[in-house]
Amino acid sequence: MIQKKILGFLESQAEKGGLLGKLVKDFFPIIYIAIKNPKNFKKNLESYFSYKKLYDFNSDVIRFSTIGAANELGILKILDNWKPWDEIKEKLGLDENRLEALLDALAYFGIAEKRIKSGKSFYRVKSFPNNIGFIWAQMKGLSQLPKIIKEGKPSENLDIYNLEGEYAELLYSVNSFLHTATKELMRKFKFENIKRIMVGSMGISFARNIQKAFPDVQINIGCYPHLIKLVPNLILKYKIPQTSIASIKGHKGVPSEDKWGDEEKGYDLIFLTKKLSLRSLNEFGNEFLGKSFNLLNSGGYAVIWESIVDDSGTKGPIEESILDLLTSYTGKRWKESEIKSYVKSFGFRRTDLVRCLAGKTTFLVAVK
């Protein structure tokens, strides 16, 4: 009788939600297992945690799918303030049952709020992740992973050459990630005497971190025309002074034909993002790295961002190497000794691997 009362109380608290409800929800199954069958507690607990891992994963997938769908359907934008149900369904023109289920799920997950007044429902968005567009595109890409691996092509949504794809979301998300990662890189590796740099559109946030450390640096930016159009927004976002911007140029992506380096008198740092894996080395990476070496001043740095795992292939930025399959035409990931040997073959006198974000990403800094 006492056991039933305790379990009943805990169940009711879990259903109510709130902080106490969350704590009870997390610990209730453990308490239940202990009370129900104390003799097999360890075995049952292991079984429970195995199940919970899958259950939590499934819940996360549903949560992100709900938010991603709402973002793609334009729901998050129109719910910037309180809107009545009738206005929402009229504006979106979607199936009422499915729309209401989605809106209520947003409220359940804490993304939106729901208020009932005089028998009418009102909704508004509270908050949602800034990079939800990229996360959603990434999830859709991952759902096609078997096809991507089989056919050897990137996800159509995340193909940087696809002008109808999610290249803007990819660009903004990569800059956001690298803003944090390169801050750590600069704490771990001592860069010196940086006066002129060359970055692509995905290196704008890194350029800002460099500019903070070297206020007089001159920043040269070059990339594909459709990405270059987004660079002014990134310059504003990361608050790079206009006086630090030396040039912004659209390129073909063919180093031997592109004009970067023609007007500048050598660089002290060149940032290469996935240039050694996006396309085959013969048509892409070799030219980029060779030209970078030629244009760097003595003592200059080529900072290379790739998925660089340990020589066993099972440690390092493994998650990043899977995500690269969504954007890369080669699917190439590098082993540590392999990339160091490759980069040194171009004449660099020193190569340092710098692991950042608890091993989630790795940079190779090559010194001329």
N, C-alpha and C positions, 0 to 999 in steps of 0.2 A: 504493500500500500504506500509506504513512504517513498519507495523507488519510483512508483508511478507518479506521485505528486511532484517529486523533484524533476523528473523528466518532462512532465507536463508544464511546469513553470519555465524550464529552460526552452522548451519548444515555443511557448508563447512569447518569450523575450526575443528569440531569434526572428520570429515573424514580424515583430514590431519594428525592427530595424534600429537605426541610430548606433551610437558608439557601443552601448551595452549589448545591443542586438548583434553587432558584428563580432564582438568578443565571444559572445555565447555561441554564435554560428560557427566560429573557428574551433572552439573548444568542446562544444556539445557532443560531437561524434566520439571524441576521445573519452569523455566522461561516460557516455552511453556504453562504449565498448568495455570500459573498466567495470561498470556496474553489472552489465549483462553477462559477461563471461570472463571473470578475473583470471581463471586458470590459463586460458589461451590468449591473454592480453597482448603479448608481444607479437604473436603470429597474426592476430586479427588487426593489430595496429599497423604492421607492415603492409598488409593487404589494403587497409583503408588509405594509407598515404599513396600507394600505387594508383588506386582508383581516383583519389583526390587530384593527383597531378594531371590526369587525363580530363577530369571534370573541370578543373580550373582553366586548362588550355582551351577546352571547348567554350567555356564562358567568355574567355577573352576574344576568341574568334567571333562569337556572336555579337559581343559588345562593339568591336571595331567594325564589323560588317554593318551593324546598325548605323553607326556614326558615318561610315564611309558612304553608305547608300543615301543617307540624309544630305550629305554634302553634295554628292553627284546630282541629286534631284533638285538642288537649290533650296532645300528646306531650312538649312542653317542660316542662310543669308536673309530670308524673309522673316525669320523669327528673332530679329534683333531687338524687338520690343513686343509687349503683349499683343497677341492677335487672337481674335475669336475663331472658333472652329469653322464656322460657316465661311468666313473670309479665306481661311487657309485652303480649304478644300476647293473653293471656287477658283482661287488663284492658280493652284497647282493642277487641277483637273485630273486628279488621280483616283483610283478605286478607293472608295470611302473606308471600307473595312481594313484594307491593307495600310492605308495612310494613318488611320487612327491607331492601329497596332504599332506602327513605327513611331509615332509621336509619343505614345504612352511608354514605349520602350526607352526612348530618349530621356523621359522623365525618370524612369526606373533606374537608369544608369547614371543619373545625376548630370546629364548634359543639358537637359531642358527642365523647365518648371511647368506644372499644370495647376490651374486654378479653376474651380467651379463656382460660378456666381450667377444667382438667379436661374439655376438649372442649365446654364450654358458653360461650355468648356473654353478656357483661354490657355494659350501656350506662349512661352518665350524661351530662347536659348540662354543658359547661364554662362557656359564656357565650353570650349572644345580645343583639342590640340591644334596648334598653328600649322603643323605639317601633316594634318589629316589627309590632305589630297595626295601627298606622296605615299603615306602609309597605305592608303586605299589602293593606289596604283601598284604598289609593291605587292600587296596581298593578291591582287588580280593576276599579277605576273607569276607569283609563286604557285598559284593554282594551275598554271600552265607549265610548271617545271618539267614534267615528263616529256612534253612536246618540245620544249626548249632544248633539253638534253639530247633528245632523239634527232632533232633537225639541225642542231648546231647554230641556231639563230637566237638573237635576243628577243625579249618580250616586245611585241609591237608597241605597246603603250610606253615603254621605257627606252625604246631605241632613240638615241640622241639625234639620229638623222631623220626621224619621222616627224615632219612638220605638223602632223595631225595628232601627235602623241602628247605625253605628259612631260615634255622636256623642261618646261618652266618649273613644275613641281620638283623635278629631279634636281635642277640647278639650284633652287632655293634651299632644298633639303641638304644637299651636299655642302653648300656653303655654311649652313647652320652647324652641321656636324664638324666640319673642318675648323670652324671658328674655335670650338672647344678643344679639338684634338691638337691644333697647331699652337695653342697657348701652352699646352703641356710640352709639346716638342721644343718650344723656345725656352722652357724652364730646364729641360734636360740636355739640350745641346747648345753650346755657346757659339752663336753667330757673331762675326766681327766685321766691321768696316763695310757695311752694306749701304751703298749709295744709289744703285740703280738695279731694278729687278724687272723680270718678265713673268707674268702669270696669265693663265687663261681665265675664262669666265667663272670657273669653279674655284678659283683661287683668290677671289676678292676678299673674303673674310681673313684669309691668311695674310694678304697684303696689308690689311688693317692692323693685324697684330705686329707685323714688321714695322709699319709706320709708327706705331706707338713706341717701339724700342729704338727706332732710328727716324726721328721726326723729319729729317731733311731728305729722306729717300725719294727717288723719282720712280713712279710706278708705270710700267708699260703693260697694256692689256691687249691680248689678241685672241680671237676665237672665231667660230663659224658665225656668219651674219645673223642668223636667227637667234643665237645666244647673245651676241654683242648688243642686240636691241634691249636686252634685259639688264645689261651692266649698269646703266645709270641708276636704276632702282636699287641695285645692290650697293652701289657707292653711297647712296643716301642712307640705306638701311644700316650699313656698318660705319657711317659717319667718317668717311675718308675725306680729308680736306681736298678741295679742287686743286689747290696749289701743288699737291703731291702727285696728281695725275699728269704724266708726261704725254701719253698717247693711248688711244683706243682704236684698234684696227680690226676690221673683218678679214678673216683668212679663209683659204680653201681647205686648210688642214694638210697641205703638202709642203713640208719645210723647205724643200729646194726651190719652190715657186713663191712661197709667202715671203713678205718683205720684213718680217721682224728681225731686227739686228742691223738692217741696212743703214738706218739713220743714227742709231745709238752707238756710242763708243765702248762697246762691251758691257756685260752685265756682271753684277756681283752675286746674283741669285736668280735661278730659273726654277719655276715650280712645274713639275710634270705630273699631271693627274691621270692615271690609268693609260698613259701613252704606250706602255709596254704590254698592254693586254687588250685594248679596245679592238685593234686589228692586228694582223700578222706582223711580226717584227720586220720582215722584208719590205712591207709596203708602208710601215708607220713608225714603229719603235726605233729601228736602227737610225732612220733619218732624224728623228726628234732628238735622240740622245747624242748623235754625232754632231748635229748643228749646235746643240746646247754646249757641248764641250768646246767647240771652236769659238763660240761667242762669249764664253765665261772668261773673266779676267783671272789672272793667276791668284790662287787662293779662293776663287769663287765657288759657289755651292750649286749643285743640282739636287734639288729636293724631290725625291721620287716617291709618289704614293701609289702603292700596289697592294694586293693581297699577298703578303709575304708570310708563309707558314714555316715552321721549323722543318728540318730535313726529313723527319719522319712523316710529315704531312698531317699530323693529328693535333698539333698545338699551334696557337697563334690565332690570327683573325679568321677562324673557320667560317663563322656566320657571314662575314664580309665576302669571303670567297664564293659562298652560295648566292648572295645577293648580286655579285658581279656577273653571274651567269645570266641575270635578267637584262644586263646592259651591254655585255661584251660579245663581240663576234668570234672570239677565240676561246673563251672560257678559261683562259690562262691564269693560273695562280703560280706564284714563284716560291721555290724553296730558298732558304736563307743563303746557303753556300752558292747556289746556282745564280742568283741575282747579283751577288757580290762579284763573282767571277765575270759575269757578263758585263757589268758596268765598268769594272777595272780594265776590261779589254779595250775600252775606248780611250784609255790614257789617264784616267783619274788616279791620283796618288793615294787616296784614302777613301774608304767607304765605311760608314757607321750605321748600324741598324738601331733605330730608336722606337721602342715599344711604348704605346700610349693607351690611355683609357683602359687600364688593367688588361692589356693584351688584346683589346678589341680591334686595334688598328696598328699598323707599323709603317714607319717612314724609313727610307734609306737616304742618308745624306752623303753625297759624293763630293769630294773636295778636289779641285783641279790643282 
